[in-house]
Amino acid sequence: MKRFACGDVIPGCNATFTAADEEGIFAQCMPHGAAEHGMTEVTPELRATVRSLITTV
């Protein structure tokens, strides 16, 4: 199982996401980023940052 905490990228955000794999994390957190943080683009750098912060639980 994988876990990502949005607050690791956006200080103050309490949203966390869990999924069986990284793609499941991205499927959840990218719409969250758009809706809650106004992110209109997922740059390769952002994707790499998120990937580096995903942990195994």
C-alpha positions as CSV (number, residue, x, y, z in Angstrom):
1,M,0.0,0.0,0.0
2,K,1.3,3.5,-0.8
3,R,0.6,6.8,0.9
4,F,1.1,10.5,0.1
5,A,0.4,13.5,2.3
6,C,-0.3,16.7,0.3
7,G,1.0,18.8,3.2
8,D,4.5,17.5,2.3
9,V,4.2,19.7,-0.9
10,I,1.6,22.3,0.2
11,P,2.2,23.3,3.8
12,G,-1.0,23.4,5.8
13,C,-2.9,20.9,3.7
14,N,-4.2,17.9,5.7
15,A,-5.2,15.7,2.7
16,T,-3.7,12.3,2.5
17,F,-4.1,9.6,-0.1
18,T,-3.6,5.9,0.0
19,A,-3.7,3.4,-2.9
20,A,-2.3,0.1,-4.0
21,D,0.3,1.8,-6.2
22,E,1.8,5.1,-7.3
23,E,-0.6,5.5,-10.2
24,G,-3.5,5.2,-7.7
25,I,-2.0,8.0,-5.7
26,F,-1.7,10.2,-8.7
27,A,-5.3,9.4,-9.7
28,Q,-6.4,10.8,-6.4
29,C,-4.0,13.7,-5.6
30,M,-3.9,15.4,-9.0
31,P,-7.7,16.2,-9.1
32,H,-7.2,17.4,-5.4
33,G,-4.4,19.7,-6.5
34,A,-6.6,21.2,-9.2
35,A,-9.7,21.6,-7.0
36,E,-8.1,22.7,-3.8
37,H,-4.9,24.4,-4.8
38,G,-5.7,25.7,-8.3
39,M,-3.0,23.6,-10.0
40,T,-3.7,23.6,-13.7
41,E,-0.6,21.8,-14.8
42,V,1.3,18.8,-13.5
43,T,4.9,19.5,-14.5
44,P,7.5,16.7,-14.7
45,E,9.1,18.4,-11.6
46,L,5.9,18.3,-9.6
47,R,5.4,14.6,-10.6
48,A,8.9,13.8,-9.5
49,T,8.5,15.6,-6.2
50,V,5.2,13.8,-5.4
51,R,6.8,10.5,-6.4
52,S,9.7,11.1,-4.1
53,L,7.4,11.7,-1.2
54,I,5.2,8.6,-1.7
55,T,5.8,6.1,1.1
56,T,5.0,2.5,1.5
57,V,2.7,1.7,4.4
